[in-house]
Amino acid sequence: MTREKRRRPRPLRAAAAVIGCVLVLAAAGAGWAYWHLNQNIRSVDIDNALGDNRPARAPTTVPSTTPSASASPLPAGALNILVLGSDSRTGKKNAALGGGDSSGARSDTAMVVHLNDDRTKATVVSIPRDTLVTRPSCPVSSGGTTPTAYNVMFNSAYSVGGPVCAVTTAERLTGVRMDHYIEIDFSGFAGLVDALGGVTVTTVQDIDDDRSHLHLDAGTHRLDGTEALAFARTRHGIGDGSDLGRIELQQQLVQSLLKEVRDTNLLTGAAGLYKVADAVTGSLTTDTGLDSLGELRSLAQSLRNIPSSGLRTVTMPVVTAPSDPNRVVAQEPAASKLWASLR
C-alpha cells in the first residue's frame, strides 16, 4: 500500500483537526475556569493567628461508606461555621450598593451555622449586631494586638480586627469553636441572587425603608439581587426598627435562598453553574481550610442530605441592655443553653 493510500481523506483529516482543537480549547477553558474560580477566593489564616487558646474542636469522624469505591470519604462530625455579611471590599459595585471601603469595614450580618454529626440537620443562629459583648484582645495584621474592650457592640470586632477578631469574639461569646469562617460581601450576595434568577420572599406587612431603598407591599415578591440585598439590610421600615426585625427577614432569606438552590438544577448547564460559582467565589473570604474549590465542594457535598425540614433558624436569646435601651445583651441562662447544644 502506498503512502498516499494510507492517508485519511482530506475532509476527515480536517474534521479530526477541528475536533482536536475544540477538545484542546475546552480543556484549556476548563482549566482556566478552575484557576480563575480558585483565584477569586480570599483567605485568612485564622488558626495560625489565634493559636491554641480556643474552645476545643468537636471530634471528626469518617463515614464507613462512601458514594463509590473510588470516591474520597466525605467529612463528618459536628461543624460550626461563622458566616458574616459585610461591606468590607472596595470597588464600584459595593459602593453602588451602599458598601464601605476597607478602612470602614462593617459586618451587618452574623450567623453561626451548626451542622450535626451526620449532616442531616443544620441550625443557623443569628447574633444581633447590637449585642453588647466583651471583645477580647485580638491580633492585627500590622502587628501587635487590640486592647480588651467591655460593653461594645458585637460587630465592632470586625471593624477593629477583621475576620480574626470576629472569630475570637464569637468564640468568647458562645464558648463554641468556630471550625470555619465564611464572609460574603454586598456585591457578591447580590450577584449570587441574580445568578440564581432571583429569590421569592413573602412579607406579612408593608416595608417602607428609605435607608435601604426597599419599598414592598405585604405579599409575595420575586426579588433580584439588589432588592434581596436591601431586604437583608432593612430594619427601619419594619417592626420597632431594631436589629431583631432585620434578623427575621435575613432568616427568611436564608430559607428562600436554600430552596432556590435546591430547586435550580445547576448541573444541567455548565454556563449557569459557572455563573453561580463565579458570583460566589468572587465575593468570598474564608479561613484557609475552605480556600479552594475542592474544599468548598467537599463541604457542599456533605450537606446534600439536609432537607428543608432539617434546617432550623433561631436568634440568640437577648434582652434590652440595662446600660442602653438601644442595645441588647445575651439572655441567660437561655443563651448559654443554646450554645451548649452546638458544642
C-alpha positions as CSV (number, residue, x, y, z in Angstrom):
1,M,0.0,0.0,0.0
2,T,1.4,3.4,-1.0
3,R,1.9,6.3,1.4
4,E,-0.8,8.2,-0.4
5,K,-3.4,5.5,0.2
6,R,-2.6,5.3,3.9
7,R,-3.6,8.9,4.4
8,R,-7.1,9.8,5.6
9,P,-9.3,11.6,3.1
10,R,-8.9,15.4,3.3
11,P,-12.4,16.1,4.7
12,L,-11.8,13.5,7.5
13,R,-8.4,15.0,8.3
14,A,-10.0,18.5,8.5
15,A,-12.8,17.2,10.8
16,A,-10.3,15.5,13.1
17,A,-8.3,18.6,13.3
18,V,-11.3,20.7,14.2
19,I,-12.5,18.2,16.8
20,G,-9.0,18.1,18.3
21,C,-8.8,21.9,18.5
22,V,-12.3,22.0,20.2
23,L,-11.1,19.4,22.8
24,V,-7.9,21.3,23.5
25,L,-9.8,24.6,23.8
26,A,-12.4,23.0,26.0
27,A,-9.7,21.5,28.3
28,A,-7.9,24.8,28.4
29,G,-11.1,26.7,29.1
30,A,-12.0,24.3,32.0
31,G,-8.5,24.6,33.4
32,W,-8.7,28.4,33.2
33,A,-12.1,28.5,34.8
34,Y,-10.9,26.3,37.7
35,W,-7.9,28.5,38.2
36,H,-10.0,31.7,37.9
37,L,-12.5,30.5,40.5
38,N,-9.8,29.4,42.9
39,Q,-8.0,32.8,42.5
40,N,-11.3,34.5,43.3
41,I,-11.3,33.2,46.9
42,R,-9.5,35.3,49.5
43,S,-8.5,33.6,52.7
44,V,-7.2,34.4,56.2
45,D,-5.1,32.0,58.3
46,I,-7.3,32.3,61.4
47,D,-6.0,29.1,63.1
48,N,-2.4,30.4,63.0
49,A,-3.4,33.8,64.2
50,L,-5.3,32.6,67.2
51,G,-3.2,29.7,68.3
52,D,-4.4,27.1,70.8
53,N,-6.2,29.3,73.3
54,R,-9.6,28.5,71.9
55,P,-12.6,26.2,72.6
56,A,-11.9,22.5,71.7
57,R,-12.8,21.2,68.3
58,A,-15.6,18.6,68.1
59,P,-14.4,15.1,67.2
60,T,-14.2,14.4,63.5
61,T,-15.4,11.1,62.1
62,V,-15.3,9.5,58.7
63,P,-18.4,7.6,57.4
64,S,-17.9,3.9,56.9
65,T,-19.4,4.1,53.4
66,T,-18.7,6.4,50.5
67,P,-20.7,7.2,47.3
68,S,-18.4,5.0,45.3
69,A,-15.4,2.8,45.8
70,S,-13.1,5.4,44.2
71,A,-14.6,8.4,45.9
72,S,-13.0,10.2,48.9
73,P,-14.9,9.9,52.2
74,L,-17.0,13.0,52.8
75,P,-16.3,15.0,56.0
76,A,-18.5,14.2,59.0
77,G,-18.6,15.2,62.7
78,A,-20.3,18.3,64.1
79,L,-19.1,21.5,62.5
80,N,-19.6,25.2,63.3
81,I,-19.1,28.0,60.8
82,L,-19.1,31.7,61.5
83,V,-20.8,33.4,58.5
84,L,-20.6,37.2,58.1
85,G,-22.2,39.5,55.6
86,S,-20.0,42.6,55.2
87,D,-19.2,45.6,53.0
88,S,-15.5,45.1,53.6
89,R,-14.3,45.1,49.9
90,T,-13.6,48.2,47.9
91,G,-15.0,48.6,44.4
92,K,-17.6,50.4,42.3
93,K,-20.2,47.6,42.7
94,N,-20.0,47.6,46.5
95,A,-20.1,51.4,46.6
96,A,-23.2,51.5,44.4
97,L,-24.9,49.0,46.8
98,G,-24.1,51.0,49.8
99,G,-20.9,49.3,50.8
100,G,-17.9,50.9,52.5
101,D,-14.2,50.9,51.8
102,S,-11.8,48.6,53.6
103,S,-11.0,51.2,56.2
104,G,-14.6,51.4,57.2
105,A,-15.5,47.7,57.1
106,R,-18.6,46.6,58.9
107,S,-20.3,43.3,59.5
108,D,-24.1,43.8,59.2
109,T,-24.9,40.1,59.4
110,A,-23.5,37.4,61.8
111,M,-24.7,33.8,61.9
112,V,-23.3,30.7,63.4
113,V,-24.1,27.7,61.2
114,H,-24.1,24.4,63.1
115,L,-24.0,21.1,61.1
116,N,-24.8,18.0,63.1
117,D,-22.6,14.8,63.1
118,D,-24.2,13.1,60.1
119,R,-25.1,16.2,58.1
120,T,-28.8,15.6,58.2
121,K,-29.7,18.8,60.2
122,A,-28.4,22.3,60.4
123,T,-29.1,25.1,62.9
124,V,-28.5,28.7,61.9
125,V,-28.1,31.0,64.9
126,S,-28.2,34.8,64.3
127,I,-26.2,37.1,66.6
128,P,-27.7,40.6,66.7
129,R,-25.0,43.1,65.7
130,D,-26.2,45.4,68.5
131,T,-25.4,42.8,71.2
132,L,-23.0,44.2,73.9
133,V,-20.1,41.9,74.5
134,T,-16.6,41.7,75.9
135,R,-14.3,42.0,72.9
136,P,-11.1,40.1,73.7
137,S,-7.6,41.3,72.7
138,C,-7.2,40.5,69.0
139,P,-4.0,40.1,66.9
140,V,-3.9,42.5,64.0
141,S,-2.2,42.0,60.6
142,S,0.1,45.1,61.1
143,G,1.5,43.6,64.3
144,G,0.6,43.8,67.9
145,T,-2.9,43.4,69.4
146,T,-6.0,45.4,70.1
147,P,-6.9,46.0,73.8
148,T,-9.7,44.2,75.5
149,A,-12.9,46.2,75.4
150,Y,-16.1,45.9,77.5
151,N,-19.7,46.5,76.7
152,V,-19.1,47.1,73.0
153,M,-21.2,46.1,70.1
154,F,-20.5,42.6,68.6
155,N,-20.0,43.9,65.1
156,S,-17.2,46.2,66.3
157,A,-14.9,43.2,66.4
158,Y,-14.8,43.0,62.6
159,S,-14.3,46.8,62.3
160,V,-11.4,46.7,64.7
161,G,-9.6,43.4,63.7
162,G,-11.3,41.9,60.7
163,P,-12.1,38.1,60.4
164,V,-9.6,37.1,63.2
165,C,-11.2,39.4,65.8
166,A,-14.7,38.5,64.6
167,V,-13.9,34.8,65.2
168,T,-12.3,35.2,68.6
169,T,-15.1,37.5,69.8
170,A,-17.7,35.0,68.6
171,E,-15.9,32.2,70.4
172,R,-15.6,34.2,73.6
173,L,-19.3,35.0,73.5
174,T,-20.5,31.5,72.7
175,G,-17.9,29.1,74.1
176,V,-18.1,27.3,70.7
177,R,-15.1,26.6,68.4
178,M,-15.6,28.2,65.0
179,D,-14.2,25.5,62.8
180,H,-14.5,27.6,59.7
181,Y,-15.1,31.2,58.6
182,I,-17.0,32.5,55.6
183,E,-17.6,36.1,54.6
184,I,-19.6,37.4,51.7
185,D,-19.7,41.0,50.6
186,F,-22.6,43.1,49.3
187,S,-21.9,42.8,45.5
188,G,-21.3,39.0,45.8
189,F,-24.6,38.4,47.6
190,A,-26.5,40.4,45.0
191,G,-24.6,38.6,42.2
192,L,-25.5,35.2,43.7
193,V,-29.2,36.0,43.8
194,D,-29.1,37.3,40.2
195,A,-27.1,34.2,39.1
196,L,-29.9,32.1,40.6
197,G,-32.5,34.1,38.7
198,G,-33.9,35.8,41.8
199,V,-35.4,34.7,45.1
200,T,-39.0,34.6,46.4
201,V,-40.0,36.1,49.7
202,T,-43.3,36.8,51.5
203,T,-43.9,39.7,53.7
204,V,-46.7,40.0,56.2
205,Q,-46.6,43.7,56.4
206,D,-45.7,46.6,54.1
207,I,-42.0,47.5,54.1
208,D,-41.1,51.2,53.5
209,D,-37.5,51.8,54.3
210,D,-35.8,54.8,52.6
211,R,-32.4,53.9,54.1
212,S,-32.3,50.5,52.4
213,H,-34.3,51.8,49.4
214,L,-36.8,48.9,49.8
215,H,-40.5,49.5,49.3
216,L,-42.7,46.4,49.2
217,D,-46.4,45.9,49.8
218,A,-47.4,43.0,52.0
219,G,-47.4,39.7,50.0
220,T,-45.2,37.5,47.9
221,H,-42.4,39.0,45.8
222,R,-39.7,37.9,43.4
223,L,-36.6,39.9,44.2
224,D,-33.5,40.4,42.1
225,G,-30.0,40.7,43.7
226,T,-30.2,44.4,44.6
227,E,-33.7,44.0,46.1
228,A,-32.7,40.9,48.0
229,L,-29.7,42.8,49.5
230,A,-32.0,45.7,50.5
231,F,-34.3,43.1,52.1
232,A,-31.5,41.6,54.1
233,R,-30.4,45.1,55.3
234,T,-33.9,46.5,56.1
235,R,-34.6,47.4,59.7
236,H,-36.2,50.9,59.8
237,G,-39.2,50.0,57.8
238,I,-40.5,47.1,59.9
239,G,-41.4,46.4,63.5
240,D,-39.8,48.7,66.0
241,G,-36.8,49.4,63.8
242,S,-34.4,47.3,65.8
243,D,-31.9,44.7,64.5
244,L,-34.2,41.9,65.6
245,G,-36.7,42.7,62.9
246,R,-34.0,42.7,60.3
247,I,-32.8,39.3,61.5
248,E,-36.2,37.8,60.9
249,L,-36.0,39.0,57.3
250,Q,-32.5,37.6,56.9
251,Q,-33.5,34.2,58.3
252,Q,-36.4,34.1,55.8
253,L,-34.0,35.0,53.0
254,V,-31.6,32.2,54.0
255,Q,-34.5,29.7,53.8
256,S,-35.6,31.0,50.4
257,L,-32.1,31.0,49.0
258,L,-31.5,27.4,50.0
259,K,-34.8,26.4,48.4
260,E,-33.8,28.3,45.3
261,V,-30.5,26.4,45.1
262,R,-32.3,23.0,45.6
263,D,-35.0,23.8,43.0
264,T,-32.5,25.0,40.4
265,N,-30.7,22.2,38.7
266,L,-27.4,23.9,38.2
267,L,-25.7,20.8,36.8
268,T,-27.9,20.9,33.6
269,G,-25.9,23.8,32.3
270,A,-22.2,24.4,32.7
271,A,-22.7,28.1,31.9
272,G,-25.2,28.5,34.7
273,L,-23.1,26.6,37.2
274,Y,-20.1,28.7,36.3
275,K,-22.1,31.9,36.7
276,V,-23.2,31.0,40.2
277,A,-19.7,29.8,41.2
278,D,-18.1,33.0,39.8
279,A,-20.6,35.1,41.8
280,V,-19.9,33.2,45.0
281,T,-16.2,32.8,44.9
282,G,-15.6,36.4,43.7
283,S,-17.1,37.7,46.9
284,L,-15.8,35.2,49.5
285,T,-13.2,35.5,52.2
286,T,-12.7,32.2,54.1
287,D,-10.3,30.6,56.5
288,T,-7.5,28.6,54.9
289,G,-9.4,25.4,55.5
290,L,-12.0,26.4,52.9
291,D,-10.0,28.5,50.4
292,S,-10.2,26.2,47.4
293,L,-12.9,24.9,45.1
294,G,-12.1,21.3,46.2
295,E,-12.6,22.1,49.9
296,L,-15.8,24.1,49.3
297,R,-17.1,21.3,47.0
298,S,-16.4,18.7,49.7
299,L,-18.3,20.8,52.3
300,A,-21.2,21.2,49.9
301,Q,-21.4,17.5,49.1
302,S,-21.6,16.8,52.8
303,L,-24.7,18.9,53.0
304,R,-26.7,17.1,50.3
305,N,-28.8,15.2,52.8
306,I,-30.1,18.1,54.7
307,P,-33.9,18.5,53.9
308,S,-35.9,21.7,54.3
309,S,-37.3,20.3,57.5
310,G,-33.8,19.8,58.8
311,L,-32.9,23.5,58.7
312,R,-33.7,25.5,61.9
313,T,-33.1,29.3,62.1
314,V,-33.1,30.9,65.5
315,T,-31.8,34.1,67.2
316,M,-29.6,34.2,70.2
317,P,-31.9,34.9,73.2
318,V,-31.4,38.6,74.2
319,V,-32.9,41.2,76.4
320,T,-32.6,45.0,76.4
321,A,-29.2,46.1,77.8
322,P,-29.5,47.8,81.3
323,S,-27.0,50.4,80.2
324,D,-28.6,51.4,76.8
325,P,-32.2,50.9,75.6
326,N,-30.9,50.7,72.0
327,R,-28.6,47.7,72.7
328,V,-29.2,44.1,73.8
329,V,-27.3,41.6,75.9
330,A,-27.4,37.8,75.9
331,Q,-30.3,36.5,78.0
332,E,-29.2,33.9,80.5
333,P,-29.4,31.1,81.0
334,A,-31.2,30.6,77.7
335,A,-28.3,31.8,75.6
336,S,-25.8,29.5,77.3
337,K,-28.1,26.5,76.9
338,L,-28.4,27.3,73.2
339,W,-24.7,27.5,72.6
340,A,-24.1,24.4,74.7
341,S,-26.3,22.4,72.3
342,L,-23.9,23.3,69.5
343,R,-20.8,22.0,71.1
